[in-house]
């Protein structure tokens, strides 16, 4: 009975994974075609172009990359750092428990 449950669970996981991969690949745009989001009527008014031109002055950063990461996406970067820190702490705790049990 346990072997049947394991086989069923494995089949469900593989089917779900295959469906997710299929859904992602079918909904992705063609490689290299990035849609520009425009603010105004022309392509020169695209958001990316405005960020390239105005980011260092608006945020006070030294370059465009720093201004995007810390100025425009600061909360996102803080969240990513928090997730990374939590993952490292979790791995350290797992290794510590494994070492004590030996």
N, C-alpha and C positions, 0 to 999 in steps of 0.2 A: 504493500500500500504506500509506503514512504517513497519507493522508487517512482511510482506513478505520479505522486504529488510533485516530486522533484522534476520529473520530465515535463509535467504540465506547467510548472512555474518557469522552467527554462524556455519552453515554447512560447509562453506569454511574454517573457522579457524580450526574446528575439523578435517576435512579431511586432511588439510595441516599438522596439528600436528600428526595425526595418520601416515601419510606417512613419516614424519621425524623420528618418533620413530621406525617405521618399517625399514627404511633405515639404521639407526644407529645400530639396533640390528642384522640385517642380515650381516653387514660388520664388526662387531667386532670379534676379535679372541676369541678362547675358553678361559674360565676363568682360569687364572693361567698360561697361555702360553704366556710369553713375549719374543718376538724374540730378540736375542742378535745381535747387529750390530758389526761385527768384522772388525778390522783394517787389521789384517794379515790373516794368514792361519788357525790358531788354535783358540780354544775357550779362551785361556789365553790372547789373544790379543784383547779381547772385550773392547769397549770403557768404559763401566762401571767399569771394573776391573782396567783399567789405571787411571780412575778418582779416585777410592778408594786409589790407591797406591801413586799417585803423586799430588793430589789436594792441600793438605796443603802446600807443598813445592813450588808449582808453583804460588799459589796466596798469600801466606804469612798469611793465615787465621789460626785460632786456631784449627778448626776441619773440617771434610769433608763437613758437611751440610752448614756451613757458607761459605766455599770456593765455593760451587756450587751456593748458592743463591746470594752471592755478587760478586764473582769472575767471574764465567762463565755465570751467568744469570742476571747480573747487570741491563742491560737495560730493560729486561723483568720485573724485580722486580720494577724498577722505573715506568714503565708503569702501573703495577697493583696498585701501591700506588697512582698514579695520577687518575686512574679510581675510586678508593675507595674515595679519597678526593673529586672528582667532584660529586659523588653520595651523599655524606654526605652534601655538600654545597647545592645541589639541594633539598634534603629533608628539610633542615633548611629553605630554601627560600619558599618552599611550605607551611610549618607550619606557617611561619611568615605572608604570604599573607592570610592564612585562619584565623589567629588570628585577623588581622586588619579588615577583612570583617565582623566580628561578632559584 
